[in-house]
Amino acid sequence: MDAWVRFSAQSQARERLCRAAQYACSLLGYALQKHGASPELQKQIRQLEGHLSLGRKLLRLGNSADALESAKRAVHLSDVVLRFCITVSHLNRALYFACDNVLWAGKSGLAPRVDQEKWAQRSFRYYLFSLIMNLSRDAYEIRLLMEQETSSYSRRLKVSGIGVPGGVETGGSRGPGTPGGCLPQLALKFRLHILLLARVLRGHPPLLLDLVRNTCDLFIPLDKLGLWRCGPGIVGLCGLISSILSILTLICPWLRLKP
């Protein structure tokens, strides 16, 4: 299995390049349709997109083994939340790749009796569950980093002897029952949380990149499952962005979120 995992890792770059080209074709096809391009050109773009999709499925053959190996490694993580999110995500990815392999067999003619629509729906459901776990993991890591940043800021204030500003904590001279005192305080807290979130994400590029990539990917299964119809333009754009970010993590490994 280790030899297959190494071979699968070598094909990741080619698969992601094909993915970027596929969603670029989807976006291009949507633009051509909007601008009234000739039906023949639109048909050629759709055919190219279909060929790229089938090629990607071929490159993903056996990726279930890689996902299962990643799930086995994640089981040993010390943090319970990270262990749960990452392990469940990898298990869903393994099931997604297994369904994708069956779908490839049906599309290539090796198993013509395969119900392609049913297996496509199954694969996108597992893909959606995997993305939900990834986003849950991102949210958890953001929360931990925000708590660390707040704690560090409080310690710096205590060391400098400034203390926490009374107006921020208590709303200044207005009590909670004073009319008009609650909304400004909530607005200030919201603004401080947004600034803290921006500071945390700016200081941790791998987490920011992973969050953006997973958010973009989320639109794809939502649209394919009919849970939220985004349209081919949004799906193509989000897929292209996430593909470029995935390629970036291969070029710059330090941008990959770990563990």
Salt bridges, closest charged atoms under 4 A:
GLU15 OE2 - ARG56 NE 2.81
GLU15 OE2 - ARG60 NH1 3.16
GLU69 OE2 - LYS72 NZ 3.38
ASP100 OD1 - LYS57 NZ 2.79
ASP100 OD2 - ARG60 NH2 2.65
GLU141 OE2 - ARG137 NE 2.77
GLU147 OE2 - ARG143 NE 3.13
GLU149 OE2 - ARG199 NE 2.54
ASP210 OD1 - ARG213 NH2 2.87
ASP217 OD1 - ARG19 NH2 2.88
